[in-house]
């Protein structure tokens, strides 16, 4: 069974940082690119970042470029999203995704004073 389990969300003040993790199992993780998405209240999922299977190529939405860093540890079947200089607009449920349609349950990130 394929599983993606996110963690690391929480409440943080504007300007703060959080590190999200997504532990995976049940598929050939080291052969798969992975993605992070965010879903704000009342909206559909919004792509945040992508990493290739070996971690050498990354892509970011323009709204997070320079503040967020995606990474992976293939020995641990885990991807990460380091989020810095967080803004209220970054609030939402963050999901990891194995393309095209496998999702975790999400982790809530709330940026608020």
C-alpha positions in Angstrom: 0.0 0.0 0.0 1.3 3.4 -1.0 1.4 5.9 1.9 2.4 9.5 2.3 2.4 10.9 5.8 3.0 14.6 6.3 4.0 16.3 9.6 5.6 19.4 10.9 2.8 21.9 10.5 1.6 24.3 13.2 1.0 27.9 14.2 3.8 30.3 13.5 4.1 34.1 13.5 4.8 36.0 10.3 8.4 35.9 9.5 8.9 32.6 11.2 10.0 29.2 9.9 8.7 25.7 9.8 10.0 22.4 8.3 7.5 20.0 6.9 8.3 16.3 6.3 6.6 13.7 4.2 7.5 10.1 5.0 6.5 7.7 2.2 6.2 3.9 1.8 4.9 1.3 -0.6 6.5 2.5 -3.9 9.9 3.1 -5.5 10.5 6.4 -3.8 14.0 6.9 -5.2 12.7 6.7 -8.8 9.9 9.2 -8.3 9.8 13.0 -8.5 7.7 14.5 -5.7 5.7 17.6 -5.1 4.3 19.9 -2.4 0.9 21.6 -2.7 -1.0 24.0 -0.5 -4.7 24.3 -0.2 -6.0 27.5 1.3 -9.5 27.5 2.9 -12.2 27.4 0.3 -9.7 26.9 -2.6 -8.3 24.1 -4.7 -4.8 22.8 -4.3 -2.0 25.1 -5.4 1.4 23.8 -6.5 4.3 24.9 -4.3 7.4 23.0 -5.3 8.8 20.0 -7.2 11.9 17.9 -6.7 13.3 15.3 -9.1 14.0 11.7 -8.1 17.6 12.3 -7.1 17.2 15.7 -5.6 19.3 17.5 -8.1 16.6 19.6 -9.7 14.0 21.7 -7.9 11.2 24.1 -9.0 9.2 26.6 -7.0 6.1 28.7 -7.4 7.1 32.3 -7.8 5.3 33.2 -4.6 7.7 31.1 -2.5 10.9 31.2 -4.5 13.8 32.2 -2.3 11.9 31.5 0.9 11.1 27.8 0.6 13.5 24.9 0.0 12.4 21.4 -1.0 14.8 18.5 -0.4 14.7 14.7 0.0 16.5 11.9 1.7 16.2 8.8 -0.4 17.6 6.6 2.3 14.7 7.6 4.5 12.0 7.8 1.8 11.2 11.3 2.9 10.9 14.7 1.4 11.0 18.0 3.2 9.9 21.6 2.8 11.8 24.2 4.7 9.7 27.3 4.9 11.2 30.6 6.0 10.0 34.2 6.2 6.5 32.9 6.4 3.6 35.1 5.5 -0.2 34.9 6.3 -0.7 34.1 2.6 1.2 30.8 3.2 -1.6 29.6 5.5 -3.2 26.3 4.4 -3.0 22.6 4.4 0.2 21.3 2.9 0.1 18.0 1.0 2.9 16.0 -0.5 2.1 14.3 -3.8 3.6 11.5 -5.8 2.6 12.3 -9.4 0.1 12.1 -10.6 -2.6 11.3 -8.1 -1.2 10.0 -4.8 -1.6 12.3 -1.9 -0.9 12.4 1.8 -3.5 13.5 4.4 -1.9 17.0 4.8 -0.5 19.0 7.6 -2.0 22.4 8.6 0.2 25.5 8.5 -1.2 28.7 10.0 0.8 31.9 9.8 -0.7 34.5 12.1 0.2 37.0 14.8 
